[in-house]
Amino acid sequence: MKHSKLQHRLRRKNRIRARVRGSAARPRLTVYRSLQQVTVQVIDDDAGKTLVAASTREAKAKPTVEGAKKLGTLVAKKAKDAKITTIVFDRNAYAYHGIVKALADAAREGGLKF
């Protein structure tokens, strides 16, 4: 049986989510990419709540590497305002290069530790 591209991505996502879990002490920073925008959320999985959220639309940027850098600094600033300094990074089945890597590096430079 041939699996679709989406099924492969969802299997990768489930493998990652089995290992990565956010808590109140170290919430999970998750990334979602679409063709129109990139969205980032900082989630406390124990409480099931989103603590901080941002997107490239809010950062007034395009979903490119440069836009991901702006989004990374924005989410780091918002997280610091919410008194969050350490996180767990969830790449959400996307390869760790390009937009995802630029976002993670910008968040690190913004002061988040993962």
Backbone as CSV, one residue per row, in Angstrom:
resi,resn,N_x,N_y,N_z,CA_x,CA_y,CA_z,C_x,C_y,C_z
1,MET,0.838,-1.181,0.000,0.000,0.000,0.000,0.886,1.248,0.000
2,LYS,0.603,2.155,-0.900,1.408,3.368,-1.014,0.836,4.452,-0.104
3,HIS,1.729,5.057,0.681,1.310,6.126,1.586,1.487,7.474,0.912
4,SER,0.608,8.395,1.247,0.696,9.729,0.668,1.732,10.555,1.421
5,LYS,2.058,11.683,0.863,3.017,12.597,1.467,2.519,13.063,2.839
6,LEU,1.220,13.324,2.936,0.628,13.759,4.194,0.712,12.662,5.253
7,GLN,0.469,11.425,4.871,0.549,10.327,5.826,1.973,10.165,6.361
8,HIS,2.973,10.316,5.495,4.368,10.243,5.943,4.678,11.369,6.920
9,ARG,4.192,12.582,6.615,4.443,13.717,7.493,3.788,13.504,8.855
10,LEU,2.562,12.998,8.870,1.864,12.765,10.129,2.543,11.680,10.967
11,ARG,3.093,10.662,10.310,3.827,9.629,11.054,5.094,10.216,11.682
12,ARG,5.806,11.061,10.941,6.992,11.733,11.495,6.595,12.611,12.668
13,LYS,5.495,13.348,12.507,5.005,14.240,13.565,4.687,13.444,14.832
14,ASN,4.016,12.321,14.695,3.670,11.499,15.854,4.901,10.932,16.548
15,ARG,5.929,10.564,15.764,7.175,10.073,16.369,7.837,11.161,17.204
16,ILE,7.845,12.391,16.673,8.462,13.505,17.390,7.659,13.845,18.638
17,ARG,6.330,13.889,18.514,5.458,14.264,19.640,5.479,13.218,20.748
18,ALA,5.864,11.983,20.415,5.978,10.956,21.450,7.142,11.265,22.389
19,ARG,8.147,11.958,21.879,9.333,12.279,22.679,9.305,13.684,23.268
20,VAL,8.681,14.624,22.574,8.705,16.027,22.988,7.424,16.360,23.734
21,ARG,7.580,16.849,24.955,6.413,17.210,25.767,6.722,18.498,26.517
22,GLY,5.786,19.421,26.487,5.956,20.693,27.178,5.315,20.651,28.554
23,SER,5.890,21.417,29.474,5.332,21.502,30.820,5.283,22.976,31.218
24,ALA,4.852,23.229,32.445,4.817,24.618,32.909,6.235,25.161,33.034
25,ALA,7.170,24.320,33.446,8.559,24.758,33.600,9.242,24.945,32.241
26,ARG,8.996,24.019,31.320,9.574,24.093,29.971,8.481,23.861,28.936
27,PRO,7.786,24.918,28.515,6.734,24.744,27.511,7.311,24.377,26.141
28,ARG,6.449,23.889,25.284,6.830,23.424,23.953,6.597,24.529,22.936
29,LEU,7.640,24.848,22.156,7.519,25.818,21.060,7.306,25.018,19.785
30,THR,6.125,25.115,19.199,5.803,24.346,18.012,5.670,25.258,16.798
31,VAL,6.056,24.737,15.652,6.094,25.497,14.402,5.096,24.884,13.426
32,TYR,4.338,25.730,12.736,3.484,25.274,11.644,3.768,26.133,10.429
33,ARG,4.047,25.486,9.317,4.345,26.176,8.062,3.229,25.950,7.070
34,SER,2.799,27.009,6.415,1.909,26.864,5.266,2.467,27.744,4.159
35,LEU,1.809,27.764,3.040,2.302,28.580,1.933,2.075,30.066,2.180
36,GLN,1.058,30.405,2.988,0.741,31.803,3.240,1.460,32.378,4.458
37,GLN,1.701,31.540,5.482,2.300,32.065,6.706,2.984,30.964,7.504
38,VAL,3.757,31.396,8.487,4.381,30.497,9.461,3.814,30.891,10.815
39,THR,3.371,29.911,11.580,2.773,30.167,12.881,3.594,29.465,13.953
40,VAL,3.752,30.120,15.094,4.491,29.563,16.217,3.634,29.681,17.466
41,GLN,3.629,28.625,18.285,2.915,28.650,19.550,3.819,28.110,20.641
42,VAL,3.707,28.685,21.832,4.368,28.156,23.019,3.256,27.547,23.864
43,ILE,3.328,26.221,24.070,2.219,25.476,24.655,2.645,24.776,25.937
44,ASP,1.793,24.858,26.961,1.943,24.075,28.185,1.057,22.846,28.018
45,ASP,1.657,21.691,27.754,0.885,20.475,27.489,0.183,19.944,28.736
46,ASP,0.735,20.202,29.924,0.091,19.731,31.152,-1.269,20.390,31.341
47,ALA,-1.320,21.711,31.134,-2.573,22.449,31.289,-3.386,22.460,29.993
48,GLY,-2.740,22.131,28.874,-3.426,22.152,27.586,-3.736,23.563,27.111
49,LYS,-2.817,24.499,27.405,-3.063,25.902,27.052,-1.922,26.468,26.225
50,THR,-2.291,27.375,25.324,-1.305,28.125,24.558,-0.924,29.350,25.371
51,LEU,0.361,29.490,25.654,0.838,30.609,26.462,1.178,31.825,25.608
52,VAL,1.811,31.580,24.459,2.225,32.653,23.551,2.006,32.161,22.126
53,ALA,1.547,33.040,21.257,1.383,32.690,19.843,1.787,33.868,18.977
54,ALA,2.322,33.564,17.801,2.711,34.609,16.855,2.720,34.014,15.457
55,SER,2.603,34.881,14.465,2.658,34.421,13.078,3.382,35.459,12.237
56,THR,3.715,35.071,11.001,4.399,36.011,10.122,3.476,37.160,9.737
57,ARG,2.180,36.939,9.769,1.251,38.047,9.494,1.343,39.095,10.591
58,GLU,1.436,38.633,11.833,1.560,39.562,12.957,2.902,40.288,12.909
59,ALA,3.943,39.577,12.465,5.280,40.171,12.358,5.430,40.994,11.088
60,LYS,4.365,41.043,10.278,4.369,41.758,9.000,5.539,41.293,8.122
61,ALA,5.615,39.962,7.958,6.688,39.367,7.179,6.103,38.291,6.268
62,LYS,6.891,37.914,5.280,6.486,36.844,4.369,6.984,35.509,4.925
63,PRO,6.408,34.395,4.492,6.846,33.092,4.996,8.136,32.621,4.329
64,THR,9.192,33.402,4.514,10.504,33.085,3.966,11.488,32.962,5.120
65,VAL,12.746,32.743,4.799,13.775,32.645,5.838,13.896,33.967,6.584
66,GLU,13.850,35.075,5.863,13.925,36.395,6.509,12.708,36.630,7.402
67,GLY,11.543,36.237,6.936,10.333,36.359,7.736,10.386,35.487,8.973
68,ALA,10.980,34.308,8.846,11.122,33.400,9.990,12.050,34.003,11.047
69,LYS,13.062,34.735,10.600,13.957,35.396,11.561,13.197,36.461,12.349
70,LYS,12.383,37.240,11.658,11.568,38.251,12.342,10.604,37.589,13.317
71,LEU,9.996,36.492,12.881,9.049,35.772,13.734,9.737,35.186,14.954
72,GLY,10.952,34.679,14.792,11.709,34.130,15.922,12.011,35.175,16.980
73,THR,12.397,36.368,16.547,12.674,37.424,17.518,11.382,37.898,18.184
74,LEU,10.282,37.940,17.419,8.999,38.362,17.983,8.516,37.372,19.037
75,VAL,8.584,36.087,18.742,8.102,35.093,19.705,9.014,35.057,20.939
76,ALA,10.306,35.291,20.761,11.209,35.342,21.915,10.867,36.526,22.814
77,LYS,10.550,37.657,22.210,10.171,38.840,22.987,8.867,38.588,23.749
78,LYS,7.877,38.002,23.062,6.599,37.707,23.715,6.772,36.698,24.852
79,ALA,7.625,35.709,24.634,7.860,34.695,25.666,8.552,35.315,26.874
80,LYS,9.508,36.199,26.630,10.180,36.873,27.752,9.202,37.732,28.537
81,ASP,8.267,38.395,27.833,7.244,39.185,28.507,6.344,38.303,29.370
82,ALA,6.148,37.056,28.937,5.334,36.101,29.698,6.179,35.326,30.710
83,LYS,7.440,35.762,30.915,8.373,35.159,31.874,8.708,33.705,31.534
84,ILE,8.875,33.438,30.241,9.284,32.113,29.769,10.696,32.248,29.204
85,THR,11.635,31.466,29.744,13.015,31.551,29.266,13.502,30.250,28.654
86,THR,13.048,29.096,29.156,13.476,27.814,28.605,12.281,27.110,27.970
87,ILE,12.525,26.510,26.806,11.460,25.837,26.071,11.973,24.515,25.514
88,VAL,11.060,23.721,24.979,11.371,22.522,24.218,10.929,22.805,22.792
89,PHE,11.796,22.564,21.821,11.493,22.899,20.433,10.844,21.714,19.733
90,ASP,9.698,21.958,19.107,8.963,20.942,18.353,8.924,21.382,16.901
91,ARG,9.704,20.727,16.053,9.783,21.130,14.645,8.590,20.647,13.842
92,ASN,7.749,19.794,14.449,6.469,19.412,13.876,6.602,18.705,12.526
93,ALA,7.500,17.734,12.413,7.711,16.888,11.230,8.358,17.615,10.061
94,TYR,8.737,18.876,10.236,9.443,19.595,9.178,10.936,19.371,9.356
95,ALA,11.656,19.347,8.249,13.103,19.187,8.311,13.713,20.405,8.992
96,TYR,14.752,20.168,9.788,15.381,21.263,10.524,16.390,21.969,9.616
97,HIS,15.881,22.716,8.660,16.714,23.571,7.807,15.808,24.642,7.217
98,GLY,16.396,25.645,6.631,15.621,26.704,5.999,14.833,27.523,7.000
99,ILE,13.530,27.584,6.809,12.653,28.424,7.626,12.659,27.988,9.088
100,VAL,12.572,26.681,9.337,12.511,26.175,10.709,13.813,26.474,11.451
101,LYS,14.933,26.273,10.794,16.233,26.534,11.425,16.428,28.031,11.678
102,ALA,16.035,28.872,10.729,16.164,30.319,10.896,15.316,30.805,12.058
103,LEU,14.113,30.254,12.193,13.228,30.631,13.291,13.837,30.219,14.636
104,ALA,14.363,29.000,14.714,14.956,28.510,15.960,16.185,29.335,16.342
105,ASP,17.029,29.646,15.374,18.229,30.436,15.650,17.869,31.839,16.122
106,ALA,16.861,32.452,15.505,16.436,33.798,15.907,15.818,33.774,17.307
107,ALA,15.097,32.712,17.641,14.521,32.598,18.979,15.621,32.437,20.019
108,ARG,16.670,31.682,19.672,17.823,31.540,20.586,18.511,32.885,20.797
109,GLU,18.703,33.619,19.708,19.349,34.936,19.808,18.483,35.896,20.597
110,GLY,17.169,35.703,20.559,16.240,36.539,21.311,16.234,36.251,22.810
111,GLY,16.913,35.165,23.208,17.046,34.884,24.640,16.388,33.599,25.118
112,LEU,15.754,32.848,24.219,15.153,31.571,24.637,16.211,30.484,24.672
113,LYS,16.114,29.595,25.648,17.052,28.484,25.763,16.320,27.193,25.447
114,PHE,16.897,26.402,24.517,16.371,25.060,24.289,17.472,24.081,24.036
